[in-house]
Amino acid sequence: MTGGIAHDFRNILAIIESGLRLAESSSEQPEKVRVFIAGAREGIDRGLKLTSQLLMFARQQELEACAGDVNELLRTLEMFLNYGAGPGIRIVLDLAPDMPKCLLDPSQFNAAVLNLVVNARDAMPNGGEIQISTARRVVKAATAGAPAPGTYVQVRVTDSGHGMSAEVVRNIFDPLFTTKGERGTGLGLPQVGAFMRLIGGYVGVASEPGIGTTVDLLFPSAEADGIAGLPTLRG
């Protein structure tokens, strides 16, 4: 978990660097400079939250799960995700209305979505579009390799990149496994998988070489039981 947080922190530092670089190159356009600096400051704030989380793990403190609104979190995160995606890649949000609240930890949620966006970006070296959508999903029957029966809030991240073979997909949640060579750490997706298991959720990946990749994050709905009785997340 600590290694995963360090990986997320590196992503944030890269985005801060990108914001400052864009600000420097736009010195004659004050409005743009203010926007880019605001993005860098947001990155610093998120980095401080991750640092606090790392200290919690070091002290063996518990993280309390909460009922959160994924649509609200994604709207707040949108500008930051655009920095993470970089030039040439467009982030498109397709948020379903009237979504139930679900079980999550906001900081880990933000880190998970950012990880998926960075992976999608790396899969589209010539640019493209990353779609992030939400939906209410009901699983009625238990089947092997599928989420447990229940109501979930689904966050889907889709890209049109180079995709992955079935063999690669089978290994992407193994710690230190990477297809990016020296550029990869093999910690991003294992961190996402660990977070989803921790909250009783599910992560599914569908990919086809030359077509692209879709990742579904399923968060347990909190609408039935409310906030009372939500489990404690242990670092």
ABEGO torsion letter per residue (X at the ends): XAAAAAAAAAAAAAAAAAAAAAAAAAAABAAAAAAAAAAAAAAAAAAAAAAAAAAAAAAGBBBBBBBBBAAAAAAAAAAAAAAAAEBGBBBBBBBBBGBBBBBBBAAAAAAAAAAAAAAAAAABAAEEBBBBBBBBBBBABBBBGBBBBEBBBBBBBBBABAEBBAAAAAAAABBGBBAAEAABAGAAAAAAAAAAAAAGBBBBBBBBBGAEBBBBBBBBBAAAAEABGBBBBBX
